[in-house]
């Protein structure tokens, strides 16, 4: 089974912050989980390099936009490398294949009468780079809200896409596709937005006299295409749709439809939930080929959205340099649920890592490896069994079921909670069995062997479930477990108690989760 996942492509008018990082790590974790399920997976991310803000920023820095975006793009790729984000496809909207794909789609829609030219006078949001209607005004004050400011009046000729002709289809599609918007609590905002779209067409161009940094319209060289008919098309252009001859892009028919687009709540309406499905429908995609949207909340600072305009951005590179990639990835997945926002808290990052990974999994692994090597040398066969051991085995079965259910729903935080509860139970099991005491009497050897076997199984099984979130740390653990000597590929289908054979030896324990501190060195 093939699983195709994308993220929003980041606008190259600033540096990445933790909000960007969360989305990319989330998609990376989902991709790794799909592979743990035994599925093939393809993960696409990238950058949006065109637009008026990019052109203006480049002009301020007295540089060409192409030079500017190359510099900013490097900051994003370095950040994802620091966070261990392993994508399969990388989208850059200045790519020649992408340009050709965009122009081909525009020409076809123009030839079909879906794109027309008209004069328009009205209010324009400089921040959002779009024309506004009275529907965007605040109902009480009659003014355009801060999300649109600054706003200015403009009178110019542009090309428009007949968005309004497809609104009825979108409403009918939404009624029968409940999984189009995930999670369900975002759905009402989308439904209300459909009504606001009624009767409005979408301006898709900008005159070159105002904006030159974009993809030229194939039917009018005096205009470039506006962001939505450029950026959104990356989801199909970099998946191989209408690719140029000789391109090394993937086979589109093997990837599409995408399983899920991962986006922030601020770009759900109208771009991804209104414009994008209608664009696909107009191009000729049928209902079964429209992907779902996984819409996540924001990382805030003191209940205030994090971002460049707020001046409260946190660099993911700086954060990983100080606390390590494993701590940052784990915190980003553990302390937020996709249904809501979260406040970024350094103290919680440190505390969560220390309690759940250093004290819990790290402690279990260290004492298991130490005692196994000291007292048995390797795993051995024992007929001893008791209620505590039986309960631990049952606990893993229920944990695996709960973990799978929550991961399939994209509730990464809940899935992690179940794994940590299982590892906590394994540590409690160790405390109650007290193998350090059992080792003092030879007659306790059968029980000691069973207890150490169970502790090792629990540590390995729990670590495999955590691997999508903290892959680098778990790889180091698995080296100590010598899992490469076991002839099996770990997927959820074959993940069960008893995966460690008799006579398996392990390496010396080395700390994989050293405790973190907030104190400056």
C-alpha positions in Angstrom: 0.0 0.0 0.0 1.3 3.5 -0.9 0.8 6.4 1.5 1.4 9.9 0.1 1.7 12.8 2.6 2.5 16.4 2.1 3.0 19.5 4.2 2.3 23.1 3.3 5.3 24.6 1.5 6.9 27.4 3.6 7.0 31.0 2.3 10.6 32.1 1.8 10.3 35.6 3.2 11.7 34.6 6.6 13.5 31.9 8.6 11.8 28.7 10.0 10.5 28.7 13.5 9.0 26.0 15.8 5.6 26.4 14.2 7.1 25.3 10.9 9.2 22.6 12.6 6.1 21.1 14.3 4.3 20.5 11.0 7.4 18.9 9.3 8.1 16.7 12.3 4.5 15.7 12.5 4.5 14.6 8.8 7.8 12.9 9.3 6.4 10.9 12.3 3.3 9.9 10.3 5.5 8.8 7.4 7.7 6.7 9.7 4.6 5.2 11.4 3.2 4.2 8.0 6.4 2.3 7.2 6.2 0.7 10.7 2.8 -0.6 9.5 4.5 -2.1 6.5 3.3 0.4 4.0 5.2 2.3 1.3 5.2 6.0 2.0 6.2 9.1 0.2 6.7 12.4 2.0 6.7 15.7 0.1 7.6 19.1 1.6 9.3 22.2 0.3 9.2 26.0 -0.1 7.1 28.6 -1.9 9.6 30.9 -3.6 7.4 33.4 -5.5 5.2 36.3 -4.5 5.1 40.0 -3.8 6.6 39.7 -0.3 9.6 37.9 -1.6 10.1 40.4 -4.3 9.8 43.3 -1.8 12.2 41.8 0.7 14.8 41.0 -2.0 14.5 44.7 -3.2 15.1 45.9 0.3 18.3 43.7 0.5 19.3 45.0 -2.9 19.5 41.5 -4.4 17.7 39.5 -7.1 14.7 37.4 -5.8 16.3 34.2 -7.1 19.5 34.9 -5.0 17.4 35.8 -2.0 15.2 32.7 -2.1 18.2 30.4 -2.5 19.6 31.8 0.7 16.4 31.5 2.7 15.6 28.0 1.3 19.0 26.8 2.7 17.8 27.9 6.1 14.8 25.6 5.9 16.7 22.6 4.6 19.3 23.0 7.4 16.5 23.2 10.0 14.9 20.0 8.7 18.2 18.2 8.7 18.8 19.3 12.3 15.4 17.9 13.2 16.0 14.5 11.5 13.1 15.2 9.0 13.6 12.8 6.1 11.4 13.8 3.2 11.3 11.9 -0.1 10.4 14.8 -2.3 11.4 18.5 -2.1 9.3 21.2 -3.8 10.7 24.5 -4.9 8.3 26.6 -7.0 11.1 28.0 -9.2 11.6 24.5 -10.5 11.2 24.3 -14.3 9.0 21.2 -14.2 6.7 22.9 -11.7 6.5 26.0 -13.9 5.6 23.9 -16.9 3.0 22.1 -15.0 1.4 25.3 -13.7 1.3 26.9 -17.2 -0.1 23.7 -18.7 -3.0 23.7 -16.2 -3.6 27.4 -16.6 -3.7 27.1 -20.4 -6.2 24.2 -20.3 -8.5 26.1 -17.9 -8.3 29.2 -20.0 -9.1 27.2 -23.2 -12.1 25.7 -21.4 -13.4 29.2 -20.5 -12.7 28.7 -16.8 -10.4 31.8 -16.7 -11.5 35.3 -17.8 -10.2 38.9 -17.7 -12.0 41.8 -16.0 -11.4 45.2 -14.4 -11.9 45.3 -10.6 -11.9 48.1 -8.1 -11.9 47.3 -4.5 -9.9 46.7 -1.3 -6.7 44.8 -1.3 -4.9 43.1 1.7 -1.2 43.7 1.4 -0.6 41.2 4.2 -2.5 38.3 2.6 -1.9 39.5 -1.0 -5.5 39.2 -2.1 -8.6 41.3 -2.9 -11.2 41.5 -0.3 -15.0 41.7 -0.3 -17.5 42.9 2.2 -17.7 39.4 3.6 -14.3 39.8 5.0 -15.4 42.8 7.1 -16.1 42.5 10.8 -19.8 42.3 11.3 -19.8 44.6 14.3 -17.4 47.3 13.2 -17.6 47.0 9.5 -13.8 47.2 9.3 -11.3 44.7 7.9 -9.7 42.9 10.8 -6.0 42.8 11.8 -5.5 39.5 9.8 -6.0 41.6 6.6 -4.1 44.8 7.5 -2.7 46.9 6.0 -5.5 47.3 3.4 -5.6 49.7 0.4 -8.0 50.5 -2.4 -6.9 49.3 -5.9 -8.3 49.5 -9.4 -6.7 47.2 -11.9 -7.4 44.6 -14.6 -6.7 40.9 -13.8 -7.6 37.3 -14.7 -10.2 35.4 -12.7 -10.9 31.7 -12.2 -14.6 30.8 -12.2 -14.6 29.5 -8.6 -18.3 30.3 -8.1 -19.3 27.7 -10.8 -18.0 24.9 -8.6 -19.4 25.9 -5.2 -22.4 23.7 -5.5 -20.2 20.7 -6.2 -18.0 21.5 -3.2 -21.0 21.7 -0.9 -22.2 18.3 -2.1 -18.7 16.8 -1.9 -18.3 18.1 1.7 -21.7 16.5 2.7 -20.6 13.0 1.7 -16.9 13.2 2.6 -16.7 13.6 6.4 -13.0 12.8 6.4 -12.1 15.7 4.1 -11.3 17.8 7.1 -9.4 16.2 10.0 -10.0 16.6 12.9 -13.8 17.0 13.0 -13.8 20.1 15.2 -12.4 22.1 12.2 -15.2 21.2 9.9 -17.7 23.9 10.9 -15.3 26.7 9.9 -14.9 25.0 6.5 -18.7 24.6 6.0 -19.3 28.3 6.9 -16.5 29.3 4.5 -18.3 27.6 1.6 -21.3 30.0 2.1 -18.9 33.0 2.0 -17.5 31.8 -1.3 -20.9 31.9 -3.0 -20.9 34.3 -6.0 -17.2 35.1 -5.8 -14.6 34.2 -8.4 -10.9 34.0 -7.6 -8.3 36.5 -8.9 -5.4 34.5 -10.1 -3.0 37.0 -11.6 -1.0 40.1 -10.9 0.2 42.6 -13.6 3.9 42.5 -14.2 4.1 46.2 -13.6 3.4 45.5 -10.0 4.8 42.0 -9.6 7.4 40.3 -11.9 8.6 37.5 -9.5 6.2 34.7 -10.5 5.2 32.3 -13.2 4.1 34.0 -16.4 0.6 33.3 -17.6 0.9 31.2 -20.8 -1.9 33.2 -22.5 -0.8 36.8 -21.5 2.9 37.7 -21.0 2.0 40.9 -19.2 0.8 39.0 -16.1 2.1 36.4 -13.6 0.0 33.9 -11.8 -0.9 34.6 -8.2 0.1 32.3 -5.3 -2.8 29.8 -5.3 -2.4 28.6 -8.9 1.4 28.3 -8.2 1.9 27.1 -4.7 -1.0 24.7 -4.3 -0.2 22.9 -7.6 3.1 21.8 -6.0 1.2 18.9 -4.4 0.7 17.3 -7.9 3.5 18.8 -9.9 6.2 17.3 -7.6 4.3 14.1 -7.5 4.8 13.7 -11.2 1.7 15.2 -12.7 2.3 16.2 -16.3 6.0 15.9 -15.7 8.5 16.9 -18.4 10.2 14.2 -20.5 13.3 13.0 -18.7 12.2 14.2 -15.3 13.2 12.1 -12.3 9.9 12.8 -10.5 7.8 9.9 -9.2 5.0 8.1 -11.1 2.0 10.2 -10.5 -0.5 7.3 -10.8 1.3 5.4 -8.1 1.2 8.3 -5.6 -2.1 10.0 -6.2 -4.5 10.5 -4.6 -2.6 11.9 -1.7 -3.7 10.4 1.6 -3.4 13.6 3.5 -2.2 17.3 3.3 -0.8 18.4 6.6 -1.5 22.2 7.1 -2.0 24.8 9.8 -5.4 26.0 10.7 -4.7 29.5 9.4 -4.4 28.2 5.8 -7.4 25.8 5.9 -9.8 28.5 4.8 -10.1 29.5 2.0 -6.9 28.3 0.2 -6.8 24.5 1.0 -10.4 23.7 1.8 -12.1 25.9 -0.9 -9.6 26.8 -3.7 -7.6 23.6 -3.8 -10.5 21.0 -4.1 -12.2 23.2 -6.6 -9.1 23.6 -8.6 -8.6 19.8 -8.7 -12.3 19.4 -9.7 -12.0 21.9 -12.5 -8.8 20.2 -13.8 -10.7 17.0 -14.0 -10.0 15.0 -10.8 -13.0 13.1 -9.5 -14.3 13.0 -6.0 -12.3 10.0 -5.0 -9.1 11.8 -6.0 -9.6 14.7 -3.6 -7.2 14.3 -0.6 -8.0 14.8 3.1 -6.7 17.8 5.0 -5.0 17.2 8.4 -5.4 20.6 10.1 -3.3 21.3 13.2 -3.2 24.1 15.7 -0.5 26.6 16.5 2.4 26.7 18.8 1.9 29.9 20.8 4.2 31.9 23.2 2.2 33.1 26.2 -1.1 32.4 24.3 0.2 34.6 21.4 0.8 33.1 17.9 4.5 32.5 17.2 5.8 34.1 14.0 8.0 36.7 12.3 5.5 39.5 12.6 5.2 39.0 16.3 8.9 38.9 16.9 8.7 35.9 19.1 10.0 33.1 16.8 12.1 30.3 18.2 14.8 28.8 16.0 14.5 25.0 15.7 18.2 24.8 14.9 19.1 26.7 18.1 16.8 24.5 20.1 18.3 21.2 18.8 21.8 22.5 19.4 20.9 23.2 23.1 18.7 20.2 23.9 19.2 17.7 21.2 17.0 16.5 18.3 15.4 13.7 20.3 14.2 16.1 23.1 12.8 18.6 20.6 11.0 16.1 18.4 9.5 14.3 21.4 8.3 17.5 23.0 6.7 18.7 19.8 4.7 15.5 19.4 3.9 14.9 23.1 2.7 18.4 24.3 0.2 19.3 21.6 -2.9 17.6 20.2 -4.0 18.4 16.6 -7.4 19.5 17.8 -6.0 22.6 19.7 -3.2 25.1 20.1 -0.4 24.7 22.7 1.9 27.1 24.5 5.6 26.4 23.9 7.3 25.9 27.3 11.0 25.2 27.6 10.5 23.9 31.2 8.0 21.3 29.9 10.3 20.3 27.1 13.1 19.5 29.7 10.7 18.0 32.2 8.9 15.8 29.7 12.2 14.4 28.3 13.7 13.8 31.7 10.6 12.0 33.2 9.3 10.0 30.2 12.5 9.2 28.3 15.5 9.6 30.7 13.9 8.3 33.9 11.4 5.9 32.3 12.7 4.2 29.1 16.4 5.1 29.8 16.2 3.6 33.3 14.5 0.5 32.1 17.1 -0.1 29.4 20.1 0.6 31.5 19.3 -1.7 34.3 18.0 -4.5 32.0 21.1 -4.6 29.9 23.4 -4.3 33.0 21.7 -7.2 34.9 21.2 -9.4 31.8 24.9 -9.2 31.0 26.0 -9.7 34.6 23.7 -12.5 35.6 22.8 -14.4 32.5 25.1 -13.3 29.7 22.3 -13.9 27.2 18.6 -14.6 27.1 17.8 -18.1 28.4 14.8 -20.4 28.5 12.8 -20.6 31.6 9.5 -22.3 32.5 8.8 -19.8 35.3 5.7 -17.6 35.0 3.6 -15.7 37.4 0.7 -13.2 37.4 2.9 -10.1 37.3 4.6 -11.5 34.1 1.2 -12.4 32.6 -0.1 -8.9 33.3 2.9 -7.3 31.6 2.3 -9.3 28.5 -1.4 -8.4 28.4 -0.5 -4.8 29.0 1.6 -4.7 25.9 -1.2 -6.2 23.8 -3.6 -3.5 24.9 -0.9 -0.8 24.5 -0.3 -1.9 20.9 -4.0 -1.8 20.1 -4.4 1.7 21.6 -1.2 3.0 20.0 -2.3 1.9 16.6 -5.8 3.3 17.0 -4.5 6.7 18.1 -1.7 6.9 15.5 -4.2 6.1 12.7 -6.2 9.0 14.0 -3.1 11.2 14.0 -3.3 11.7 17.8 0.4 11.3 18.3 0.3 12.7 21.8 -2.2 10.0 22.9 -0.3 7.2 21.2 2.8 8.3 23.1 0.9 8.4 26.4 -0.1 4.7 26.0 3.5 3.7 25.3 4.9 5.6 28.3 2.2 4.0 30.5 3.4 0.6 29.3 7.0 1.4 30.0 6.1 2.7 33.4 4.3 -0.6 34.0 7.5 -2.4 33.0 9.5 -0.4 35.6 6.9 -1.2 38.2 7.2 -4.8 37.2 11.0 -4.6 37.8 10.6 -3.0 41.2 8.1 -5.7 42.3 10.1 -8.6 41.0 13.4 -7.1 42.3 15.8 -9.1 40.1 18.8 -7.6 42.0 17.5 -9.5 45.0 16.6 -12.6 43.1 20.2 -12.8 41.7 21.5 -13.4 45.2 20.1 -16.9 45.5 20.8 -19.7 42.9 17.4 -21.2 43.5 15.7 -18.1 42.1 17.5 -18.5 38.7 14.4 -19.5 36.8 12.4 -16.5 38.0 15.4 -14.2 37.4 15.7 -15.4 33.8 11.9 -14.8 33.2 12.0 -11.4 34.8 15.1 -10.2 32.8 13.6 -11.6 29.6 10.4 -9.7 30.3 12.2 -6.5 31.0 14.2 -6.8 27.8 11.1 -7.6 25.7 9.3 -4.6 27.2 12.2 -2.2 26.6 12.6 -3.4 23.0 8.8 -3.4 22.1 8.3 0.0 23.7 11.3 1.5 21.9 10.0 0.2 18.5 6.7 2.0 19.1 8.7 5.2 19.9 10.9 5.0 16.9 8.8 7.1 14.5 9.1 10.0 17.0 12.7 9.7 18.2 14.4 7.6 15.5 18.0 8.6 16.2 17.9 7.7 19.9 16.1 4.4 19.3 18.6 3.4 16.7 21.3 3.9 19.3 19.3 1.8 21.8 18.8 -0.9 19.2 22.5 -1.1 18.6 22.9 -1.9 22.3 20.1 -4.5 22.0 21.9 -5.9 18.9 18.7 -6.1 17.1 20.5 -6.3 13.8 21.4 -9.9 14.7 17.7 -10.9 14.8 16.4 -12.0 11.4 13.2 -10.0 11.4 11.8 -6.8 10.1 9.8 -5.0 12.7 6.3 -4.0 11.6 3.1 -3.8 13.6 1.9 -7.0 12.1 4.8 -9.1 13.6 5.3 -7.0 16.7 4.4 -9.3 19.5 5.7 -10.7 22.8 8.5 -13.2 22.2 10.4 -11.5 19.4 13.7 -12.0 21.2 15.1 -15.5 20.7 16.8 -17.7 23.3 20.6 -17.2 23.4 20.5 -13.5 22.3 23.2 -11.4 23.8 23.3 -7.6 24.2 26.0 -4.9 24.3 27.1 -2.8 27.3 24.6 -0.1 28.2 25.5 3.5 27.3 23.2 6.4 28.2 21.0 7.3 25.3 18.8 9.8 27.1 21.1 11.9 29.3 19.1 14.2 31.6 18.6 17.8 30.5 19.1 20.9 32.5 17.8 24.5 32.0 20.9 25.9 33.8 23.4 27.7 31.6 26.8 26.1 31.4 
